[in-house]
Amino acid sequence: MPSQMEHVMETMMFTFHKFAGVRGYLTKEDLRILMEKEFPGFLENQKDPLAMDKIMKDLGQCQDGKVNFQSFFSLIARLTIACNDYFVIQMKQKGRK
Amino acid sequence: MPSQMEHVMETMMFTFHKFAGVRGYLTKEDLRILMEKEFPGFLENQKDPLAMDKIMKDLGQCQDGKVNFQSFFSLIARLTIACNDYFVIQMKQKGRK
């Protein structure tokens, strides 16, 4: 049985390939569908209708509209690091009470 | 209930904090224990006794011996991207048969 972190790695790979299909990269539309399914609260809470365009633009490497696994991973990294920063602040505030 | 990718993000954060404790960073010893528990095959297959030292050195930002969440994430990124590259090659070879 894989460890929790091995399972994390597997899930990231399989999620990417599930949405990328045989092409091996995500288009803007693939990424939008992936975000809607996997981060349902994220796009809903975006008041900016151009949020997806901005995400695509920010993923520097994919100016050709193709998101490869590395770019996908860097997006997950940014989301997770932001979540972690928020979590650490919350924990510190809780510790002060 | 969180989606699979939300669960992935949670697991990465909680794994880091489980081993980092209240200090908020991993020492070389914490990282060794984390790697042993979460990637049991990895260190076992390393014939190089200095593998952990090399990993620590490679994690550029932690020359002070402290691995923060971002550095931890970059280590997981490198492992996962390497696994994905291997997976893609295997899939291509399978496709050719």
Backbone of each chain as ProteinMPNN parsed JSONL, in Angstrom:
{"seq_chain_A": "MPSQMEHVMETMMFTFHKFAGVRGYLTKEDLRILMEKEFPGFLENQKDPLAMDKIMKDLGQCQDGKVNFQSFFSLIARLTIACNDYFVIQMKQKGRK", "coords_chain_A": {"N_chain_A": [[0.847, -1.206, 0.0], [0.576, 2.212, -0.889], [2.317, 4.994, 0.717], [1.022, 7.959, 2.386], [2.129, 10.245, 1.153], [3.134, 9.165, -1.196], [0.773, 8.475, -2.367], [-0.27, 11.022, -2.76], [1.462, 11.963, -4.778], [0.866, 10.2, -6.864], [-1.876, 10.857, -7.243], [-1.718, 13.499, -8.169], [-0.39, 13.152, -10.606], [-2.178, 11.429, -11.989], [-4.5, 12.959, -12.035], [-3.736, 15.114, -13.659], [-3.226, 13.733, -16.113], [-5.706, 12.625, -16.606], [-7.263, 14.804, -17.364], [-5.705, 15.889, -19.359], [-5.475, 13.958, -21.282], [-4.61, 12.025, -24.24], [-3.096, 13.874, -25.593], [-1.311, 15.001, -23.8], [-0.932, 17.481, -22.671], [-2.533, 20.314, -21.057], [-5.186, 22.264, -22.348], [-6.46, 25.669, -22.273], [-9.176, 25.379, -21.86], [-9.336, 22.714, -20.916], [-7.996, 23.111, -18.492], [-9.709, 24.867, -17.226], [-11.964, 23.216, -16.84], [-10.803, 21.253, -15.205], [-10.14, 22.85, -12.959], [-12.687, 23.624, -12.151], [-13.813, 21.176, -11.416], [-11.989, 20.152, -9.536], [-11.268, 22.221, -7.827], [-13.681, 23.462, -6.725], [-14.598, 25.663, -5.228], [-12.888, 27.701, -5.883], [-12.981, 29.012, -8.525], [-15.567, 29.866, -8.388], [-15.526, 31.731, -6.355], [-14.087, 33.696, -7.525], [-14.279, 36.923, -8.483], [-13.478, 38.094, -10.694], [-13.987, 37.976, -14.086], [-12.008, 37.348, -15.829], [-10.298, 35.64, -14.605], [-9.351, 33.006, -15.243], [-7.932, 33.507, -17.609], [-5.926, 35.073, -16.585], [-4.622, 33.27, -14.881], [-3.629, 31.477, -16.772], [-1.896, 33.184, -18.145], [-0.118, 33.829, -16.147], [1.155, 31.404, -15.8], [3.809, 31.304, -16.892], [5.357, 29.547, -18.715], [3.547, 28.652, -20.569], [2.745, 30.164, -22.83], [1.951, 29.499, -25.268], [-0.486, 28.457, -24.929], [-0.538, 25.906, -23.979], [-0.525, 23.773, -21.249], [1.846, 22.139, -19.548], [2.953, 19.263, -17.53], [4.76, 20.239, -15.626], [4.117, 22.983, -15.472], [1.511, 22.785, -14.564], [2.026, 21.669, -12.078], [3.367, 23.81, -10.913], [1.314, 25.616, -10.636], [-0.307, 24.301, -8.745], [1.511, 24.329, -6.692], [1.649, 27.08, -6.091], [-0.969, 27.581, -5.209], [-1.078, 25.844, -2.994], [1.006, 26.756, -1.345], [0.058, 29.291, -0.759], [-2.252, 28.581, 0.681], [-1.016, 27.285, 2.817], [0.42, 29.397, 4.003], [-1.692, 30.908, 4.954], [-2.811, 29.081, 6.737], [-0.715, 28.85, 8.619], [-0.67, 31.431, 9.707], [-3.217, 31.482, 10.874], [-2.889, 29.467, 12.793], [-0.941, 30.613, 14.416], [-2.318, 32.806, 15.418], [-4.283, 31.494, 16.829], [-2.714, 30.291, 18.738], [-1.988, 32.467, 20.253], [-4.221, 33.163, 21.609]], "CA_chain_A": [[0.0, 0.0, 0.0], [1.438, 3.401, -0.906], [2.232, 5.921, 1.853], [0.179, 9.126, 2.081], [2.796, 11.137, 0.198], [3.186, 8.462, -2.492], [-0.59, 8.602, -2.89], [-0.35, 12.424, -3.224], [2.171, 12.063, -6.06], [0.043, 9.455, -7.831], [-3.11, 11.6, -7.533], [-1.393, 14.663, -9.007], [-0.09, 12.668, -11.965], [-3.37, 10.881, -12.643], [-5.451, 14.058, -12.286], [-3.253, 15.821, -14.853], [-3.393, 12.927, -17.334], [-7.143, 12.432, -16.832], [-7.79, 15.977, -18.075], [-4.863, 16.185, -20.526], [-5.696, 12.92, -22.289], [-3.449, 11.532, -24.998], [-2.278, 15.018, -26.037], [-0.21, 15.16, -22.849], [-0.916, 18.837, -22.092], [-3.868, 20.878, -20.845], [-5.523, 23.54, -22.997], [-7.124, 26.569, -21.323], [-10.483, 24.781, -21.578], [-9.083, 21.562, -20.021], [-7.616, 23.62, -17.167], [-10.931, 25.43, -16.635], [-12.785, 22.083, -16.389], [-10.079, 20.67, -14.06], [-10.291, 23.752, -11.806], [-14.096, 23.566, -11.722], [-14.07, 19.887, -10.761], [-11.086, 19.862, -8.418], [-11.248, 23.351, -6.883], [-14.986, 24.059, -7.026], [-14.8, 26.969, -4.59], [-11.922, 28.699, -6.353], [-13.485, 29.849, -9.627], [-16.839, 30.45, -7.919], [-15.227, 32.906, -5.529], [-13.374, 34.695, -8.319], [-15.219, 37.916, -9.026], [-12.892, 38.548, -11.951], [-14.325, 37.032, -15.162], [-10.798, 36.994, -16.588], [-9.41, 34.897, -13.694], [-8.694, 31.895, -15.933], [-6.934, 34.076, -18.534], [-4.78, 35.531, -15.778], [-3.884, 32.072, -14.434], [-2.894, 30.973, -17.945], [-0.822, 34.138, -18.446], [0.863, 33.703, -15.068], [1.915, 30.16, -15.958], [4.796, 31.749, -17.876], [5.856, 28.638, -19.748], [2.533, 28.172, -21.51], [2.211, 31.266, -23.633], [1.353, 28.898, -26.467], [-1.791, 27.915, -24.542], [-0.404, 24.505, -23.563], [-0.036, 23.642, -19.876], [2.435, 20.811, -19.349], [2.866, 18.799, -16.142], [5.532, 21.128, -14.752], [3.344, 24.217, -15.256], [0.39, 22.39, -13.717], [2.564, 21.508, -10.736], [3.696, 25.13, -10.346], [0.028, 26.205, -10.234], [-0.686, 23.645, -7.484], [2.462, 24.825, -5.689], [1.26, 28.434, -5.669], [-2.21, 27.476, -4.427], [-0.811, 25.173, -1.707], [1.848, 27.63, -0.511], [-0.849, 30.341, -0.271], [-3.078, 27.944, 1.727], [-0.164, 27.016, 3.971], [0.696, 30.68, 4.662], [-2.93, 31.255, 5.662], [-2.912, 28.103, 7.833], [0.297, 29.18, 9.629], [-1.14, 32.658, 10.378], [-4.35, 31.085, 11.726], [-2.375, 28.688, 13.925], [-0.242, 31.548, 15.315], [-3.348, 33.598, 16.102], [-4.927, 30.587, 17.788], [-1.743, 30.076, 19.808], [-1.914, 33.674, 21.08], [-5.46, 33.315, 22.411]], "C_chain_A": [[0.879, 1.251, 0.0], [1.27, 4.252, 0.36], [1.35, 7.099, 1.442], [0.815, 10.021, 1.026], [2.947, 10.474, -1.177], [1.819, 8.566, -3.171], [-0.822, 10.018, -3.449], [0.277, 12.551, -4.616], [1.374, 11.378, -7.173], [-1.179, 10.265, -8.253], [-2.83, 12.801, -8.427], [-1.14, 14.239, -10.453], [-1.363, 12.221, -12.677], [-4.417, 11.955, -12.924], [-5.031, 14.807, -13.554], [-3.571, 15.02, -16.117], [-4.864, 12.643, -17.647], [-7.697, 13.588, -17.662], [-6.98, 16.289, -19.349], [-5.095, 15.173, -21.655], [-4.436, 12.567, -23.052], [-2.546, 12.659, -25.5], [-1.084, 15.235, -25.119], [-0.034, 16.574, -22.323], [-2.357, 19.309, -21.938], [-4.031, 22.133, -21.7], [-6.173, 24.417, -21.923], [-8.469, 25.968, -20.901], [-10.346, 23.562, -20.643], [-8.826, 22.053, -18.598], [-8.837, 24.204, -16.453], [-11.801, 24.3, -16.065], [-12.143, 21.434, -15.151], [-10.29, 21.531, -12.809], [-11.718, 23.691, -11.258], [-14.387, 22.284, -10.946], [-13.257, 19.725, -9.479], [-10.992, 20.989, -7.385], [-12.551, 24.128, -7.043], [-15.182, 25.437, -6.402], [-13.981, 28.073, -5.233], [-12.487, 29.61, -7.44], [-14.797, 30.538, -9.229], [-16.597, 31.753, -7.16], [-14.473, 33.996, -6.277], [-14.394, 35.675, -8.883], [-14.748, 38.381, -10.404], [-13.211, 37.552, -13.08], [-13.097, 36.599, -15.973], [-9.812, 36.165, -15.745], [-8.645, 33.788, -14.417], [-7.631, 32.394, -16.908], [-5.689, 34.498, -17.764], [-3.947, 34.35, -15.302], [-3.02, 31.559, -15.589], [-1.69, 31.87, -18.243], [0.305, 34.006, -17.414], [1.728, 32.452, -15.215], [2.925, 30.335, -17.089], [5.082, 30.813, -19.05], [4.833, 28.322, -20.835], [1.897, 29.312, -22.291], [1.622, 30.761, -24.942], [0.009, 28.252, -26.142], [-1.751, 26.46, -24.128], [0.176, 24.454, -22.156], [0.525, 22.236, -19.705], [2.424, 20.447, -17.863], [3.609, 19.727, -15.179], [4.768, 22.416, -14.434], [2.149, 23.941, -14.352], [0.858, 22.287, -12.27], [2.867, 22.866, -10.101], [2.42, 25.867, -9.934], [-0.412, 25.627, -8.886], [0.222, 24.136, -6.351], [2.015, 26.184, -5.176], [0.005, 28.396, -4.809], [-1.914, 26.899, -3.036], [0.014, 26.058, -0.78], [0.995, 28.773, 0.055], [-1.726, 29.793, 0.857], [-2.269, 27.745, 2.992], [0.151, 28.304, 4.735], [-0.503, 31.088, 5.517], [-3.089, 30.375, 6.912], [-1.954, 28.471, 8.975], [-0.138, 30.424, 10.416], [-2.281, 32.316, 11.35], [-3.862, 30.362, 12.98], [-1.691, 29.613, 14.938], [-1.252, 32.373, 16.107], [-4.044, 32.764, 17.159], [-4.034, 30.392, 19.017], [-1.678, 31.25, 20.77], [-3.111, 33.803, 22.023], [-5.377, 32.534, 23.721]], "O_chain_A": [[1.817, 1.35, 0.79], [0.215, 4.232, 0.994], [0.976, 7.218, 0.275], [0.138, 10.5, 0.116], [2.892, 11.153, -2.203], [1.726, 8.725, -4.388], [-1.481, 10.189, -4.474], [-0.299, 13.165, -5.514], [1.232, 11.911, -8.273], [-1.496, 10.361, -9.439], [-3.605, 13.095, -9.337], [-1.61, 14.877, -11.395], [-1.6, 12.588, -13.828], [-5.137, 11.884, -13.92], [-5.862, 15.098, -14.415], [-4.12, 15.561, -17.077], [-5.23, 12.444, -18.806], [-8.508, 13.373, -18.562], [-7.504, 16.878, -20.294], [-4.932, 15.494, -22.832], [-3.325, 12.784, -22.568], [-1.373, 12.433, -25.796], [0.005, 15.597, -25.566], [0.923, 16.843, -21.597], [-3.272, 18.796, -22.582], [-3.126, 22.965, -21.769], [-6.408, 23.965, -20.802], [-8.851, 26.039, -19.733], [-11.128, 23.395, -19.707], [-9.352, 21.503, -17.631], [-8.987, 24.06, -15.24], [-12.312, 24.406, -14.95], [-12.828, 21.108, -14.182], [-10.581, 21.01, -11.732], [-11.926, 23.705, -10.045], [-15.111, 22.298, -9.95], [-13.758, 19.23, -8.47], [-10.679, 20.748, -6.219], [-12.546, 25.294, -7.44], [-15.857, 26.289, -6.981], [-14.335, 29.248, -5.141], [-12.475, 30.833, -7.298], [-15.093, 31.646, -9.677], [-17.338, 32.727, -7.293], [-14.244, 35.082, -5.744], [-15.266, 35.297, -9.666], [-15.505, 38.974, -11.172], [-12.757, 36.408, -13.036], [-13.143, 35.613, -16.708], [-8.649, 36.005, -16.115], [-7.437, 33.642, -14.231], [-6.562, 31.796, -17.029], [-4.56, 34.31, -18.218], [-2.717, 34.408, -15.312], [-1.842, 31.249, -15.412], [-0.603, 31.382, -18.552], [1.491, 34.061, -17.741], [2.889, 32.44, -14.805], [2.901, 29.622, -18.093], [5.055, 31.219, -20.212], [5.184, 27.795, -21.891], [0.675, 29.41, -22.398], [0.899, 31.477, -25.635], [-0.573, 27.573, -26.989], [-2.796, 25.836, -23.944], [1.238, 25.02, -21.895], [-0.222, 21.258, -19.715], [1.945, 21.221, -17.033], [3.153, 19.972, -14.063], [4.763, 22.886, -13.297], [1.812, 24.748, -13.486], [0.183, 22.753, -11.353], [2.654, 23.058, -8.904], [2.44, 26.656, -8.989], [-0.836, 26.365, -7.996], [-0.219, 24.333, -5.219], [2.002, 26.421, -3.968], [-0.081, 29.093, -3.799], [-2.425, 27.39, -2.03], [-0.238, 26.109, 0.423], [1.178, 29.179, 1.203], [-1.921, 30.46, 1.873], [-2.749, 27.995, 4.098], [0.151, 28.312, 5.966], [-0.35, 31.55, 6.648], [-3.448, 30.854, 7.988], [-2.325, 28.414, 10.148], [0.006, 30.472, 11.638], [-2.311, 32.79, 12.485], [-4.351, 30.607, 14.082], [-1.83, 29.436, 16.148], [-1.078, 32.612, 17.302], [-4.358, 33.251, 18.245], [-4.502, 30.336, 20.154], [-1.361, 31.082, 21.947], [-3.041, 34.446, 23.07], [-6.321, 32.549, 24.51]]}, "seq_chain_B": "MPSQMEHVMETMMFTFHKFAGVRGYLTKEDLRILMEKEFPGFLENQKDPLAMDKIMKDLGQCQDGKVNFQSFFSLIARLTIACNDYFVIQMKQKGRK", "coords_chain_B": {"N_chain_B": [[-17.28, 17.391, 1.404], [-13.849, 17.161, 0.607], [-12.377, 17.647, -2.694], [-10.374, 15.403, -4.767], [-7.954, 16.713, -5.392], [-7.949, 18.818, -3.577], [-7.681, 17.359, -1.293], [-5.13, 16.356, -1.704], [-3.604, 18.721, -1.425], [-4.116, 19.356, 1.26], [-3.008, 17.062, 2.496], [-0.285, 17.364, 1.882], [0.357, 19.705, 3.287], [-0.299, 18.961, 5.959], [1.394, 16.771, 6.339], [3.926, 17.977, 6.205], [3.761, 19.72, 8.479], [3.372, 17.894, 10.491], [5.836, 16.655, 10.762], [7.497, 18.837, 11.07], [6.622, 20.136, 13.308], [6.146, 22.485, 16.042], [8.192, 24.243, 15.487], [8.13, 24.867, 12.793], [9.74, 24.39, 10.624], [11.727, 21.928, 8.826], [14.387, 20.005, 10.114], [17.517, 18.493, 9.056], [17.435, 15.947, 10.127], [14.687, 15.636, 10.717], [13.734, 15.641, 8.089], [14.935, 13.362, 7.11], [13.634, 11.382, 8.599], [11.002, 11.833, 7.747], [11.284, 11.208, 5.006], [11.952, 8.5, 5.211], [9.604, 7.441, 6.3], [7.582, 8.254, 4.529], [8.512, 7.884, 1.937], [9.434, 5.125, 1.621], [10.821, 3.388, -0.1], [12.659, 4.983, -1.35], [15.035, 5.975, 0.07], [16.083, 3.55, 0.73], [16.785, 2.462, -1.712], [18.844, 4.068, -2.402], [22.143, 3.997, -3.117], [24.077, 5.595, -2.343], [25.6, 6.74, 0.515], [25.565, 9.353, 1.224], [23.265, 10.465, 0.328], [21.118, 11.88, 1.6], [22.43, 14.171, 2.513], [23.059, 15.303, 0.085], [20.525, 15.846, -0.951], [19.679, 17.78, 0.869], [21.561, 19.754, 0.314], [20.956, 20.331, -2.31], [18.511, 21.535, -2.025], [18.543, 24.393, -2.342], [17.668, 26.786, -0.846], [18.013, 26.147, 1.793], [20.472, 26.345, 3.181], [21.104, 26.864, 5.71], [20.354, 24.669, 7.034], [17.672, 24.453, 7.518], [14.562, 23.411, 6.436], [12.016, 24.89, 4.826], [8.41, 25.211, 4.139], [8.145, 25.815, 1.409], [10.566, 24.89, 0.308], [10.338, 22.201, 0.915], [8.148, 21.613, -0.676], [9.302, 22.003, -3.175], [11.041, 19.883, -3.29], [9.259, 17.709, -3.362], [8.074, 18.352, -5.764], [10.198, 17.894, -7.569], [10.594, 15.132, -7.256], [8.076, 14.183, -8.084], [7.833, 15.138, -10.715], [9.914, 13.777, -11.9], [8.934, 11.149, -11.605], [6.663, 11.375, -13.186], [7.761, 11.852, -15.718], [8.959, 9.389, -16.183], [6.672, 7.766, -16.173], [5.326, 8.762, -18.442], [7.091, 8.03, -20.503], [6.947, 5.249, -20.25], [4.239, 4.861, -20.916], [4.241, 5.679, -23.561], [5.906, 3.775, -24.708], [4.372, 1.512, -24.285], [2.247, 2.138, -25.876], [3.343, 1.866, -28.377], [3.649, -0.822, -28.713]], "CA_chain_B": [[-16.124, 16.494, 1.234], [-12.898, 17.791, -0.329], [-12.068, 16.943, -3.948], [-9.093, 14.671, -4.683], [-6.818, 17.647, -5.391], [-7.974, 19.54, -2.295], [-7.145, 16.393, -0.334], [-3.686, 16.347, -1.969], [-3.033, 19.931, -0.823], [-4.212, 19.162, 2.722], [-2.045, 16.035, 2.935], [1.079, 17.911, 1.826], [0.509, 20.649, 4.395], [-0.312, 18.285, 7.248], [2.61, 15.946, 6.444], [5.032, 18.886, 6.561], [3.639, 20.228, 9.849], [3.496, 16.758, 11.416], [7.257, 16.397, 11.005], [8.164, 20.093, 11.426], [6.2, 20.514, 14.667], [5.907, 23.91, 16.314], [9.286, 25.048, 14.927], [7.682, 25.376, 11.497], [10.666, 23.994, 9.543], [12.313, 20.603, 9.019], [15.843, 19.877, 10.162], [17.958, 17.366, 8.218], [16.968, 14.726, 10.785], [13.237, 15.566, 10.459], [13.539, 15.299, 6.685], [15.33, 11.952, 6.945], [12.542, 10.564, 9.166], [9.865, 12.0, 6.821], [11.566, 10.439, 3.783], [11.894, 7.068, 5.564], [8.208, 7.031, 6.534], [6.694, 8.565, 3.406], [9.072, 7.339, 0.686], [10.278, 4.054, 2.171], [11.691, 2.781, -1.11], [13.614, 5.94, -1.906], [16.346, 5.956, 0.737], [16.553, 2.164, 0.683], [17.395, 2.224, -3.02], [19.991, 4.95, -2.588], [23.39, 3.31, -2.731], [24.976, 6.648, -1.871], [25.303, 7.041, 1.923], [25.441, 10.806, 1.407], [22.072, 10.902, -0.421], [20.361, 12.907, 2.342], [23.213, 15.417, 2.491], [22.94, 15.879, -1.256], [19.169, 16.411, -1.064], [19.671, 19.026, 1.657], [22.388, 20.741, -0.382], [20.225, 20.701, -3.516], [17.39, 22.41, -1.665], [19.278, 25.648, -2.243], [17.289, 27.795, 0.137], [18.148, 25.757, 3.192], [21.876, 26.129, 3.531], [21.192, 26.971, 7.162], [19.882, 23.406, 7.6], [16.236, 24.527, 7.787], [13.751, 23.216, 5.237], [10.677, 25.458, 5.03], [7.379, 24.535, 3.35], [8.426, 25.988, -0.026], [11.663, 23.976, -0.066], [9.763, 20.851, 0.973], [7.314, 21.471, -1.868], [10.149, 21.888, -4.373], [11.56, 18.509, -3.284], [8.161, 16.845, -3.837], [7.92, 18.666, -7.191], [11.245, 17.209, -8.333], [10.321, 13.688, -7.241], [6.865, 13.881, -8.865], [8.1, 15.401, -12.136], [10.738, 12.644, -12.352], [8.02, 9.997, -11.721], [5.781, 11.612, -14.322], [8.549, 11.663, -16.946], [9.101, 7.936, -16.318], [5.326, 7.277, -16.504], [5.016, 9.146, -19.83], [7.928, 7.174, -21.368], [6.366, 3.898, -20.191], [2.969, 4.874, -21.648], [4.574, 5.782, -24.997], [6.434, 2.468, -25.123], [3.226, 0.608, -24.291], [1.438, 2.527, -27.031], [4.033, 1.412, -29.598], [3.58, -2.303, -28.802]], "C_chain_B": [[-15.128, 17.118, 0.248], [-12.708, 16.967, -1.606], [-10.723, 16.23, -3.783], [-7.9, 15.632, -4.588], [-6.788, 18.5, -4.12], [-7.385, 18.643, -1.201], [-5.614, 16.304, -0.457], [-3.016, 17.531, -1.261], [-3.02, 19.82, 0.702], [-3.135, 18.197, 3.215], [-0.621, 16.572, 2.927], [1.332, 18.848, 3.002], [0.614, 19.913, 5.73], [0.908, 17.384, 7.434], [3.792, 16.821, 6.867], [4.953, 19.278, 8.041], [3.744, 19.117, 10.9], [4.966, 16.535, 11.778], [8.001, 17.665, 11.459], [7.821, 20.519, 12.855], [6.066, 22.02, 14.825], [7.012, 24.811, 15.758], [8.905, 25.655, 13.582], [8.67, 25.127, 10.359], [11.206, 22.599, 9.872], [13.821, 20.731, 9.151], [16.221, 18.709, 9.242], [17.441, 16.051, 8.794], [15.455, 14.537, 10.593], [12.985, 15.076, 9.036], [13.888, 13.836, 6.423], [14.206, 11.035, 7.442], [11.325, 10.621, 8.242], [10.066, 11.149, 5.567], [11.453, 8.934, 4.055], [10.45, 6.581, 5.699], [7.365, 7.167, 5.272], [7.203, 8.05, 2.056], [10.009, 6.189, 1.051], [11.242, 3.451, 1.153], [12.837, 3.681, -1.516], [15.001, 5.85, -1.264], [16.961, 4.556, 0.703], [17.315, 1.883, -0.621], [18.598, 3.118, -3.31], [21.248, 4.217, -2.157], [24.374, 4.311, -2.123], [24.658, 6.992, -0.413], [25.12, 8.534, 2.183], [24.199, 11.367, 0.718], [21.327, 12.03, 0.292], [21.097, 14.232, 2.363], [23.06, 16.107, 1.154], [21.571, 16.516, -1.447], [19.125, 17.755, -0.344], [20.431, 20.129, 0.916], [21.646, 21.263, -1.621], [19.079, 21.659, -3.224], [17.947, 23.795, -1.339], [18.964, 26.546, -1.07], [17.647, 27.425, 1.574], [19.59, 25.438, 3.552], [22.1, 26.289, 5.035], [20.662, 25.703, 7.841], [18.407, 23.395, 7.931], [15.467, 24.396, 6.484], [12.357, 23.788, 5.512], [9.677, 24.785, 4.075], [7.659, 24.637, 1.852], [9.517, 25.033, -0.508], [11.172, 22.536, -0.075], [8.946, 20.598, -0.29], [8.18, 21.289, -3.116], [10.788, 20.503, -4.45], [10.495, 17.547, -3.831], [7.942, 17.073, -5.341], [8.933, 17.881, -8.011], [11.008, 15.707, -8.394], [9.144, 13.355, -8.162], [7.101, 14.085, -10.353], [8.964, 14.265, -12.717], [9.859, 11.398, -12.547], [7.146, 10.146, -12.964], [6.519, 11.388, -15.65], [8.687, 10.162, -17.243], [7.782, 7.315, -16.785], [5.002, 7.547, -17.983], [5.813, 8.278, -20.817], [7.341, 5.758, -21.428], [5.089, 3.807, -21.024], [3.225, 4.899, -23.159], [5.066, 4.442, -25.519], [5.314, 1.439, -25.222], [2.379, 0.854, -25.539], [2.009, 2.005, -28.342], [3.874, -0.085, -29.83], [2.281, -2.75, -29.477]], "O_chain_B": [[-15.525, 17.556, -0.833], [-12.859, 15.745, -1.596], [-10.023, 16.427, -2.789], [-6.965, 15.408, -3.819], [-5.712, 18.863, -3.644], [-6.685, 19.113, -0.304], [-4.902, 16.191, 0.541], [-1.998, 17.37, -0.587], [-2.027, 20.154, 1.349], [-2.446, 18.458, 4.201], [0.163, 16.288, 3.833], [2.387, 18.795, 3.634], [1.5, 20.199, 6.535], [1.407, 17.241, 8.55], [4.557, 16.463, 7.763], [5.942, 19.183, 8.769], [4.146, 19.356, 12.038], [5.303, 16.266, 12.93], [9.015, 17.575, 12.151], [8.618, 21.174, 13.527], [5.892, 22.74, 13.842], [6.798, 26.01, 15.576], [9.286, 26.78, 13.257], [8.457, 25.604, 9.244], [11.155, 22.146, 11.015], [14.46, 21.468, 8.4], [15.347, 18.021, 8.715], [17.055, 15.149, 8.05], [14.993, 13.425, 10.339], [12.139, 14.213, 8.803], [13.235, 13.158, 5.629], [13.869, 10.043, 6.795], [10.69, 9.6, 7.98], [9.15, 10.46, 5.117], [10.925, 8.187, 3.231], [10.109, 5.476, 5.28], [6.535, 6.308, 4.975], [6.414, 7.81, 1.142], [11.217, 6.261, 0.824], [12.352, 3.051, 1.505], [13.874, 3.202, -1.975], [16.006, 5.673, -1.951], [18.18, 4.394, 0.654], [18.327, 1.182, -0.64], [19.281, 2.955, -4.321], [21.406, 3.859, -0.99], [25.357, 3.937, -1.484], [23.567, 7.483, -0.123], [24.593, 8.935, 3.221], [24.075, 12.578, 0.538], [20.949, 13.02, -0.334], [20.483, 15.293, 2.247], [22.946, 17.331, 1.08], [21.458, 17.593, -2.033], [18.605, 18.739, -0.87], [20.005, 21.284, 0.891], [21.693, 22.451, -1.941], [18.719, 22.488, -4.059], [17.832, 24.288, -0.217], [19.866, 27.016, -0.377], [17.597, 28.269, 2.468], [19.887, 24.402, 4.147], [23.142, 25.903, 5.566], [20.533, 25.657, 9.064], [17.919, 22.45, 8.552], [15.68, 25.161, 5.544], [11.607, 23.246, 6.324], [10.048, 23.903, 3.301], [7.444, 23.681, 1.108], [9.413, 24.445, -1.585], [11.534, 21.749, -0.949], [9.027, 19.53, -0.897], [7.834, 20.515, -4.007], [11.05, 20.0, -5.543], [10.792, 16.682, -4.655], [7.667, 16.137, -6.092], [8.584, 17.275, -9.024], [11.192, 15.081, -9.438], [9.191, 12.387, -8.92], [6.625, 13.296, -11.169], [8.777, 13.848, -13.86], [10.015, 10.676, -13.532], [6.916, 9.184, -13.697], [5.967, 10.808, -16.585], [8.552, 9.724, -18.385], [7.765, 6.458, -17.669], [4.476, 6.681, -18.681], [5.28, 7.845, -21.839], [7.247, 5.151, -22.495], [4.867, 2.83, -21.74], [2.531, 4.239, -23.932], [4.705, 4.017, -26.616], [5.304, 0.601, -26.123], [1.869, -0.075, -26.166], [1.275, 1.736, -29.293], [3.95, -0.568, -30.96], [2.05, -3.948, -29.638]]}, "name": "protein", "num_of_chains": 2, "seq": "MPSQMEHVMETMMFTFHKFAGVRGYLTKEDLRILMEKEFPGFLENQKDPLAMDKIMKDLGQCQDGKVNFQSFFSLIARLTIACNDYFVIQMKQKGRKMPSQMEHVMETMMFTFHKFAGVRGYLTKEDLRILMEKEFPGFLENQKDPLAMDKIMKDLGQCQDGKVNFQSFFSLIARLTIACNDYFVIQMKQKGRK"}
